[in-house]
Amino acid sequence: MKPECGEAPRGLEALLKPGGLVLFGEMHGTEEVPRFVGDVACHASVQGLAVRVGLEIPSEEQGPLDAFLAADDAQKSQADLLLRPFWMRDVQDGRSSKAMLQLLSRLRELRRSGAKLTVVAFDVAKSADRDGEMAKNLLAALSKGAEDLTLVLAGNLHVRLEKGTPWDANYTPMGWHLAQAKLPVTSLNNSYTSGSAWVCMGQNAVCSAYPMKGKDKGERPFVEHAASVENGYHGVFHVGAITASLPAVESKQGAGINVQAVSLRAQGDAAYDAKQFAQCAKHFADAAQVDSSMAASDAYNEACCHSLAKDSDAAITALQRAAKHGYSNWQHVRRDEDLAPLRADARWAPLMAQVRANLMAAAPPGTNAELYGLYLDDQDDRQDESKIDWAVVGPRDVKRLARARQLLEEGKVQSAKDYFHAALLFHHGKDVADFQRAHTLLLKAVELDPKDGLARWLTAAAEDRLLTQQGKPQRYGTQREQVNGKWRLVPVDPSVSDEERAKWGVPPLKKLQTEVEAANATPP
């Protein structure tokens, strides 16, 4: 019996070729992405193609996966599969979600309907070069059927075709390794409108269903790609709105997840986009009532919706609630245009003081509180650079810089964040000696915390600024200047490679030049 594949996504046909290799980069933990890949496998099979589906599952699970796909008893084989270690982890990301299990079940049914289809588990549990090892596993599978169409579903970082990320210049993704093998690879990143996803965040991998906001490209799935690579991919595959898919086997972190609250937050985002601000406020207020785990952010979003609905009292009350629950994004709240009508209110300043106090209380252990405060004051003075009164800000800069020098001399600058905060103050100094000191301090910040992407980028920017002040070409291309009303990059040292830029989190020179062209094309 011919399988039911549903409507083919627009643009899919170009991918369905014998011997093709298509990498689908996802944010793990949605219902829609595994379903999309299942649709693609189905349409390819109906056209008579032999299909290989690669999944980011440890290769140790290959035997049990093969047994599941070949078993006659679907219920028993699924129960056996879910007893495997991969599905029973205490902390589970979206790779072991209900949607992934449904994808495997669908692939099983395709095989039983006569499709020539195999599944490859290519992940490695522990490796110093995980992406390189994953690529080797896939290449070994590809060698067994060169004419098969291979569809690979993995995290979107793994399928990138370019080296480096802003936080790790040396990162070499699986997709890059595959491209070096001269294979006909197409890499696509996931696109979606909004909704929710089961995501693991932070160093402690806190997994939960979180609201997600994408780009409004409609609800109908499609594929859009080009021959050239931009930002690591050939294009996107769009799935419309997304829905969190929880673990197939309830994990310890997943126990008791409040799906109702996740749904309410997604409804709040949708109401916001539709400019239905009263409903938006109600959805976020209701979410906080049924789930206190995100009380601060729910109250903040509620305040934004009340403000846009022109209910200032309700907005202030919600903001007070957010501050009470620890809301600390001081830099954002001061710039958020949703809250602009509230800034003339007498209650605004005390609220900002509380949010700033929350931010300082959340600083990493060992952070010098006084220096952190000087840094925040510096950023506050530069909240809107087009409106800076240098007659006022200039003397403040001098005082802040003098105090930073004293703290350095007293040995009170010790942590990576301390060096970063001090460097920003020197970066806003007035002479070459200040810029040189900023660069030296940033190098120390990066030495103490190599994963701080912002510190790495600013190190490059500080060196470029120092060189331009000395009348020399900049190294990386972070500095612009206006000539006759048009932006251009300050002359760049041609000997510096894009690979060197990537080490410091700076985009390729071509992209920097494109950004300058875009700035000139945008009306002031």
Disulfide bonds with the S-S distance in Angstrom:
Cys5-Cys42 1.91
Cys200-Cys207 1.98
Cys280-Cys305 1.87
